[in-house]
Amino acid sequence: MSKPVKSEAELIAMALAELKVHADAPDGMTISILRDGDSWEFRAKAEQATIDKPGYPEAVAMLVQIGDHLSKQYDVKG
């Protein structure tokens, strides 16, 4: 049975919504999706000033957990 399909923008929006609930993510963090065959995961990118802010490592760790959860539920569009 195949998983429901979402666009990258939809999945990133879902991740941002969950991050706001579970972590104190600093402004300036950009989330993208890295595909590998049929699987995918989130990637975080930021300028050094954002990386140095309190909460950034925790937000990235939470993003990994959110990605694990969402990638089991959804495929990425095309």
C-alpha positions, 0 to 999 in steps of 0.5 A: 500500500502506497503512502499519501503524497505531499509536495516539498512545500507541504512537508516543510510547512508541516515540519515548521508547525511541529518545530514551533510546538516542540522546539524553540527554533531560532529565526534564520534556519532554512529547511529543505528536503534531500531525496534518496531513491524512494526515501527522503529526509529534512536538511537544515541550513543556516548562517553561522550567526543562527547556528550559534544561537541557543536552541539551534542544535535542539531544533535540528535534532527535533527536525530529524525526529520530525522527518523520521516520523513524516517520511514513514507517513508520506512520499514526496511529489515527483 
